[in-house]
Amino acid sequence: MSQTISDSILATSRKISQGEDQKEALAELLQQALPATQQQLDSFLEHAPQNPEFNQEMVEQFQDGLRNLKSSFEQLEGLLGQAPGPAWTEACEHLHRAIVAIRKAQSAHQELIEDGDTSHLYLNRLLVHLRAWQQGRTPGPMTVGLVQGMPHFEQDLRSFIDEFEDAGVQERMNTHVERLMDTCHDVVEAVQAGEASSDELSHWISQMIQFSQDLDQTLAETVESHLSAGPTPFPVVNLVNAAMDRYLGQLIPAEELADTMDQCEDWLRGQLPTDTDPSLSQAAEELFKVLQEMRETTMAGDVDLLISQRESLFAAAENLAMFAAVLSPDEGVVNVVSVEGLAGGGSASDERPMPALLATIIQQAESYLSGSQNSEKLEESVQALERLVTSTEGQISRSRDSVEVKQRTQQALELLSEASNQLWDFVESASEERLNSIEDLLCEASEVVNTLAPRRR
């Protein structure tokens, strides 16, 4: 059942409640919506409880939302014999609440898969299914349906890489894609056969994460070096601009430009800090909104509107650059790691004030050493630290800060990089000696970071 039909029914029924005679139009919409909603509800009840992408709370939210949606349609159908007017208001509001509830459930699902190990939503979904398989949940129709979308995912990746004219760049990026897709194809075959060992699943999960991160890092370095001189401070947005020029020159089809816009949004969502001030979040969402509108315009073939929207894209990117800490190396270290919300807990964070991510890493490492938690959360934090270092290193050359600030920023990055290397060794073989060495590095890095903080506090 399309939410567009739901919105149309809501808008039409509200007009009727205000006295307009739109009952015939509403009856036609309901004739489509009622059986479609029942079909969707039946399918959801059959498959959702076995879909690892949904936890029990989400299943209940979707289930209740669909049932309320169907009930709302039935209420409106029962009112068709009545005259337009206020008597329709209660049914309209009931439908509105049902639509809102479904969209909240959709948002919760989207957040779950966005908060994954990769910058690719498709891979994050696939990883959820593989981990469920590891835990004994045999792949069902939802998993089979997901892997059937693998060719489209691969096509999107390859069309994005084709946007780079440098053959050497394409070769480096395609190397990572080949490794990633080899693993993905092994997964597809296993899902289709319904057989895989625990070791195979662990290996595939690890490889998918590693190869996708290798691809992202290569993309970040390539985009930074090749497009840093573009019209916006975001090289990946400049890539969209370059792809748009090729589209307007009839060198690529609309689908490729739309894919580039999707990749731009996915990459930015993966690189921008998530735990940050509202100004940055709002500015980022404005940029994503423009990208989404441009994608729709591209697919609609409205060239004149697309050209006018390009200025909105540039303006949104410039606005985001004003807030995005990753665009200024020193502030990137301070703001992304967050000097202010200090993590509570471990002795190290109590003795010395330090950025939240660094304090959290020490706390997690202590818990891992004591055996009170596994390494999963610690590994996630180390990956976040590595992304911070990578994104900040890529921006140093464009920083307008003084030589002294740049040098201190580089010093902090070197300390953080060495700490991340030692943390991976610690994950493999935890010891008190290694923890002390890591703590010393993070505390020293924290002291350097704090000297860069005053402008952001």
C-alpha positions in Angstrom: 0.0 0.0 0.0 1.5 3.2 -1.1 1.8 6.0 1.5 1.0 8.3 -1.4 -2.5 6.8 -1.6 -2.8 7.2 2.1 -1.9 10.9 1.9 -4.3 11.4 -1.0 -7.1 9.7 1.0 -6.3 11.9 4.0 -6.2 15.1 2.0 -9.5 14.2 0.2 -11.3 13.3 3.4 -10.2 16.5 5.1 -11.7 18.5 2.2 -15.0 16.5 2.7 -14.9 17.4 6.5 -14.6 21.0 5.4 -17.8 20.8 3.3 -16.4 19.9 -0.2 -18.2 17.1 -2.0 -15.2 14.8 -2.8 -16.9 11.6 -1.9 -16.8 10.1 -5.4 -13.0 10.6 -5.5 -12.6 9.2 -2.0 -14.6 6.1 -2.9 -12.3 5.4 -5.8 -9.2 5.8 -3.7 -10.6 3.6 -0.9 -11.5 0.9 -3.5 -7.8 0.7 -4.3 -6.5 1.1 -0.7 -8.6 -1.4 1.2 -7.5 -4.6 -0.5 -3.9 -3.4 -0.9 -3.7 -2.6 2.8 -5.1 -6.0 3.7 -2.6 -7.7 1.4 0.2 -5.8 2.9 -0.9 -6.6 6.4 -1.2 -10.3 5.6 2.3 -10.3 4.1 3.7 -8.4 7.0 2.2 -10.8 9.6 3.6 -13.7 7.6 7.1 -12.5 7.1 8.0 -9.7 9.5 8.5 -11.8 12.7 11.1 -13.8 10.8 12.8 -10.7 9.3 16.0 -10.0 11.4 15.8 -6.3 10.4 12.8 -5.9 12.7 12.9 -6.3 16.5 9.8 -7.2 18.4 8.9 -3.6 19.1 9.1 -2.6 15.4 7.0 -5.6 14.5 4.3 -4.5 16.9 4.5 -0.9 15.7 4.1 -1.8 12.1 1.4 -4.3 12.8 -0.6 -1.9 14.9 -0.1 0.9 12.3 -1.3 -1.2 9.4 -4.3 -2.4 11.3 -5.2 1.1 12.3 -4.7 2.3 8.7 -7.2 -0.4 7.5 -9.6 0.5 10.3 -9.4 4.2 9.3 -10.2 3.4 5.7 -13.1 1.3 6.8 -14.4 4.2 8.9 -14.2 6.6 6.0 -15.9 4.0 3.7 -18.8 3.8 6.2 -19.2 7.6 6.1 -19.7 7.7 2.3 -23.4 7.8 2.8 -23.2 10.9 4.9 -23.1 14.5 3.8 -19.8 16.4 3.8 -19.1 18.3 7.0 -17.7 18.1 10.5 -19.0 14.5 11.0 -16.0 13.4 9.0 -13.4 15.1 11.2 -12.8 12.3 13.8 -12.2 9.7 11.1 -9.8 12.0 9.4 -7.8 12.5 12.5 -7.8 8.7 13.1 -6.3 8.2 9.7 -3.7 10.9 10.3 -2.6 9.2 13.5 -2.3 5.9 11.7 -0.1 7.4 9.0 2.1 9.1 11.5 2.6 5.8 13.5 3.6 3.9 10.4 6.1 6.6 9.4 7.6 6.5 12.9 8.1 2.8 12.6 9.7 3.3 9.1 12.0 5.9 10.6 13.0 3.5 13.4 13.9 0.8 10.8 15.8 3.3 8.7 17.9 4.4 11.8 18.7 0.8 12.6 20.2 0.1 9.2 21.9 3.5 8.9 23.7 2.9 12.1 25.7 0.0 10.7 29.3 -1.0 10.0 29.4 0.5 6.5 28.3 3.6 4.6 26.0 1.5 2.4 22.5 0.8 3.6 22.2 -2.3 1.5 25.3 -3.9 3.1 24.2 -2.9 6.6 20.9 -4.7 6.0 22.7 -7.8 4.6 25.0 -7.8 7.7 22.0 -7.8 10.0 20.7 -10.9 8.1 24.1 -12.7 8.3 24.5 -12.1 12.0 21.0 -13.5 12.5 22.1 -16.5 10.6 25.1 -16.8 12.8 22.7 -16.9 15.8 20.8 -19.8 14.3 18.1 -18.1 12.3 17.9 -19.8 8.9 17.6 -17.4 5.9 14.0 -16.9 5.0 12.1 -15.2 2.1 13.1 -11.8 3.3 16.8 -12.7 3.2 16.4 -14.4 -0.2 14.6 -11.3 -1.5 17.4 -9.0 -0.2 20.2 -10.9 -1.9 18.2 -10.8 -5.2 18.9 -7.0 -5.1 22.7 -7.6 -5.2 23.0 -6.9 -9.0 21.5 -3.5 -8.5 23.8 -2.7 -5.6 26.8 -3.7 -7.7 25.6 -1.7 -10.6 25.2 1.4 -8.4 28.8 1.0 -7.1 30.3 0.6 -10.6 28.3 3.4 -12.2 29.6 5.7 -9.4 33.2 4.7 -10.0 32.7 5.3 -13.7 32.2 9.0 -12.9 35.9 9.3 -12.3 37.7 9.9 -15.5 41.2 8.9 -14.2 41.8 5.3 -15.2 44.2 4.8 -12.2 41.6 6.0 -9.8 39.0 3.6 -11.3 41.5 0.8 -11.1 42.2 1.3 -7.4 38.5 1.6 -6.5 37.5 -1.3 -8.7 40.1 -3.5 -6.8 38.1 -2.9 -3.6 34.8 -3.4 -5.3 36.0 -6.7 -6.9 37.0 -8.0 -3.4 33.7 -6.8 -1.9 31.6 -8.3 -4.6 33.4 -11.6 -4.6 32.5 -11.9 -0.9 28.9 -10.7 -1.6 28.5 -13.3 -4.4 29.7 -16.0 -2.0 27.0 -14.9 0.4 24.3 -14.9 -2.3 25.2 -18.5 -3.2 25.1 -19.6 0.4 21.7 -18.0 1.0 20.3 -19.6 -2.2 21.7 -23.0 -1.0 20.6 -22.4 2.6 24.0 -23.6 3.9 26.9 -21.9 5.6 29.2 -22.7 8.5 29.7 -20.3 11.4 33.3 -19.8 10.3 32.2 -18.9 6.8 29.6 -16.4 8.1 32.2 -14.8 10.4 34.7 -14.5 7.5 32.1 -13.0 5.2 31.0 -10.4 7.7 34.5 -9.4 8.5 35.5 -9.2 4.8 32.4 -7.2 3.8 33.1 -4.6 6.5 36.8 -4.4 5.7 36.4 -4.2 1.9 33.6 -1.6 2.1 35.7 0.5 4.5 38.7 0.2 2.2 36.5 1.4 -0.7 35.3 4.3 1.4 38.8 5.4 2.4 40.0 5.2 -1.2 36.9 7.2 -2.3 37.6 9.8 0.4 41.2 10.2 -0.6 40.4 10.3 -4.3 37.6 12.7 -4.0 39.6 15.0 -1.8 42.6 15.1 -4.1 40.7 15.4 -7.4 37.8 17.6 -6.5 39.0 19.8 -3.7 39.1 22.7 -6.1 35.5 22.5 -7.0 32.7 25.0 -6.3 31.9 23.7 -2.8 34.0 22.8 0.3 32.7 19.2 -0.1 34.6 17.2 -2.8 31.8 14.6 -2.9 29.3 17.4 -3.7 31.6 18.6 -6.3 31.5 15.1 -7.8 27.7 15.5 -8.1 28.3 18.8 -9.9 30.8 17.2 -12.3 28.3 14.4 -13.0 25.6 16.9 -13.6 27.8 18.6 -16.2 28.2 15.3 -18.0 24.5 14.6 -17.8 23.7 18.1 -19.3 26.3 17.3 -22.0 24.4 14.0 -22.7 27.4 11.9 -21.8 25.6 9.9 -19.1 21.9 9.0 -18.6 19.7 10.4 -15.8 19.9 7.1 -13.8 23.7 7.5 -13.4 23.4 11.1 -12.2 20.7 10.0 -9.7 22.9 7.2 -8.5 25.8 9.7 -7.9 23.4 11.9 -5.9 22.4 8.8 -3.8 26.1 7.9 -3.2 26.9 11.5 -2.3 24.2 11.5 0.4 25.2 8.0 1.7 28.9 9.0 1.9 28.2 12.3 3.7 25.9 10.6 6.2 28.7 8.2 6.9 31.4 10.9 7.3 29.6 13.6 9.2 29.5 13.4 13.0 26.2 12.1 14.3 26.5 13.2 17.9 26.7 17.0 17.4 24.9 20.3 17.8 21.5 20.9 16.2 22.9 23.6 13.8 25.1 21.0 12.1 22.3 18.4 12.0 19.9 20.9 10.5 22.4 22.1 7.9 23.1 18.5 6.9 19.4 17.7 6.5 19.0 20.8 4.3 21.7 19.5 2.0 20.2 16.0 1.9 16.8 17.5 1.1 18.2 19.4 -1.9 20.0 16.3 -3.1 16.7 14.3 -2.9 14.8 17.1 -4.7 17.4 17.2 -7.4 17.2 13.4 -7.8 13.5 13.6 -8.3 14.0 16.4 -10.9 16.6 14.4 -12.7 14.4 11.4 -13.0 11.5 13.6 -14.1 13.7 15.0 -16.9 13.1 18.7 -16.0 16.5 20.1 -17.1 15.6 23.8 -16.5 14.6 23.1 -12.9 17.6 20.9 -12.3 19.9 23.8 -13.4 18.2 26.2 -11.0 18.5 23.6 -8.2 22.2 23.5 -8.6 22.5 26.9 -7.0 20.5 25.6 -4.0 22.9 22.7 -3.8 25.9 25.0 -3.7 24.2 27.2 -1.0 23.3 24.3 1.1 26.9 22.9 0.9 28.4 26.3 1.9 25.9 26.5 4.8 26.9 23.1 6.0 30.6 23.9 5.7 30.1 26.7 8.2 29.1 24.2 10.9 30.8 21.0 9.9 33.9 20.4 12.1 35.4 18.0 9.6 36.2 21.0 7.3 38.6 22.5 9.8 41.3 20.0 11.1 41.7 21.5 14.6 38.0 21.9 15.1 37.4 18.6 13.6 39.4 16.9 16.4 37.7 19.0 19.0 34.1 19.0 17.8 33.8 15.4 16.5 35.4 13.9 19.5 33.5 16.4 21.7 35.5 18.1 24.4 32.3 18.9 26.3 30.1 15.9 27.1 32.7 14.0 29.0 32.1 10.3 29.5 31.7 9.1 33.1 33.1 6.0 34.5 36.7 4.7 34.4 39.5 6.1 36.5 41.2 7.7 33.6 38.3 9.9 32.7 37.9 10.9 36.4 41.5 12.0 36.8 41.8 13.9 33.5 39.1 15.7 31.5 39.3 14.3 28.0 37.1 14.2 24.9 34.1 11.8 25.2 35.2 9.3 22.5 38.7 8.9 24.1 37.3 8.6 27.6 34.8 6.0 26.3 37.5 4.0 24.6 39.5 3.8 27.8 36.4 2.8 29.8 35.5 0.1 27.2 39.1 -1.2 27.1 39.0 -1.5 30.9 35.7 -3.4 30.8 37.0 -5.7 28.0 40.2 -6.4 30.0 38.2 -7.3 33.1 35.9 -9.6 31.0 32.7 -7.6 31.8 32.0 -7.0 28.1 33.0 -8.3 24.8 35.1 -6.4 22.2 32.2 -5.3 19.9 31.6 -1.8 21.4 35.3 -1.2 21.7 35.9 -2.1 18.1 33.1 0.3 17.0 34.7 3.1 19.0 38.1 2.4 17.4 36.5 2.5 14.0 35.0 5.8 14.9 38.4 7.1 16.0 40.0 6.0 12.7 37.2 7.7 10.7 37.9 10.9 12.7 41.6 10.7 11.9 41.0 10.0 8.2 38.4 12.7 7.7 40.5 15.3 9.5 43.8 14.4 7.7 42.1 15.0 4.4 41.2 18.6 5.3 44.5 19.9 6.7 45.8 21.2 3.4 42.7 23.5 3.0 42.6 24.8 6.5 43.0 28.5 7.0 44.5 28.0 10.4 48.0 29.1 11.4 51.1 26.9 10.9 51.2 26.3 14.6 47.6 25.1 14.8 48.2 22.8 11.9 51.2 21.4 13.5 49.4 20.7 16.8 46.5 19.2 14.8 48.9 16.9 13.0 50.5 16.0 16.4 47.1 15.0 17.8 46.3 12.9 14.7 49.6 11.0 14.9 48.9 10.2 18.6 45.4 9.1 17.8 46.5 7.0 14.9 49.1 5.2 17.0 46.5 4.6 19.7 44.1 3.1 17.2 46.9 0.7 16.0 47.6 -0.4 19.6 43.9 -0.8 20.3 43.6 -3.4 17.5 46.5 -5.3 19.1 44.8 -4.9 22.4 41.5 -6.4 21.0 43.5 -9.5 19.8 45.5 -9.9 23.1 44.4 -7.7 26.0 46.9 -7.0 28.8 47.4 -4.4 31.5 50.6 -3.3 29.9 49.0 -2.5 26.6 46.1 -0.7 28.2 48.5 1.5 30.1 50.3 2.4 26.9 47.1 3.2 25.1 45.9 5.3 28.0 49.1 7.3 27.9 48.7 8.0 24.2 45.1 9.0 24.5 45.8 11.3 27.4 48.6 12.9 25.6 46.4 13.4 22.5 43.7 14.8 24.7 46.0 17.4 26.1 46.9 18.5 22.5 43.2 18.5 21.6 42.3 20.7 24.5 44.8 23.4 23.4 42.7 23.6 20.2 39.3 23.8 21.9 38.7 27.5 23.0 37.1 28.7 19.8 34.5 25.9 19.9 33.6 26.0 23.6 
